[in-house]
Amino acid sequence: MHDSGVVELKKNGIASSHFSLSKQSLATAAGLLAARDRSLASIYELHGPPPVWGRQPGFRTLLRIVLEQQVSLISARSMFERLRSNIDPFEPQAFIDCGETYLRSLGMTRQKAHYAIQVAQAFTNGDLKTIARLNDEEAHATLTQIKGVGPWTANIYLLMALRRPDIWPDGDIALATAVKKLHKLDHRPSFVELARIAERWRPYRSVAARMLWQYYLAEKDPNRRSASHGGVSYD
């Protein structure tokens, strides 16, 4: 059942942080977490391994995650579709050529328009060309050098686009809500408390996050078990 990636992760932990999760290794890691954590076991027994939610690495995905900062995913999706309908080709250089003023005319805030151009320039400059070969810390540092890409955005990109196994997306409200309900707490844990709780799930914190998103979505809508994660994000 164990593919080589999970075996290597189990052996070396964070040293294997450049490994990308596959469907098989995700399922195996979820089983390992369930075997050692009672709360995650309850999710696993009810829903099985989490879906392999993923996004294609590249400009479009990083831009979309930036759009998701501090707004609902529905609002971010609407803005993304408006941009895609009005910018052709939907590529970094086209964004740079359009400029911030045009992006703002499409409904982007001044700040988000500026961030979009910064992200586009990072791709045209080749700043992210080798990111898939970097370890988690190096990749995170490379991403956060881009203005507008904060820790949450960098972590979601590493978790969703590069499918790293041990990323914890600090600041995700859906995860905090899931832990509150799962642990029957009388308050939603702070992001600091949540990060402390997540330490027990190393070196599979990404997998734990996926399991908690799975639980959050199932509790929110019992008929919807395979959807993209639906939290509200903060950087």
HELIX and SHEET records of a PDB file:
HELIX    1   1 SER A    4  ASN A   12  1                                   9    
HELIX    2   2 GLY A   13  SER A   16  5                                   4    
HELIX    3   3 LYS A   23  ARG A   36  1                                  14    
HELIX    4   4 ARG A   38  HIS A   47  1                                  10    
HELIX    5   5 PHE A   59  LEU A   67  1                                   9    
HELIX    6   6 LEU A   73  ASN A   86  1                                  14    
HELIX    7   7 PRO A   92  SER A  105  1                                  14    
HELIX    8   8 ARG A  110  THR A  124  1                                  15    
HELIX    9   9 ILE A  131  ARG A  133  5                                   3    
HELIX   10  10 ASP A  136  THR A  144  1                                   9    
HELIX   11  11 PRO A  151  ILE A  156  1                                   6    
HELIX   12  12 TYR A  157  ALA A  161  3                                   5    
HELIX   13  13 ILE A  173  LEU A  182  1                                  10    
HELIX   14  14 PHE A  191  ALA A  198  1                                   8    
HELIX   15  15 GLU A  199  TRP A  201  5                                   3    
HELIX   16  16 ARG A  205  LYS A  220  1                                  16    
END                                                                             
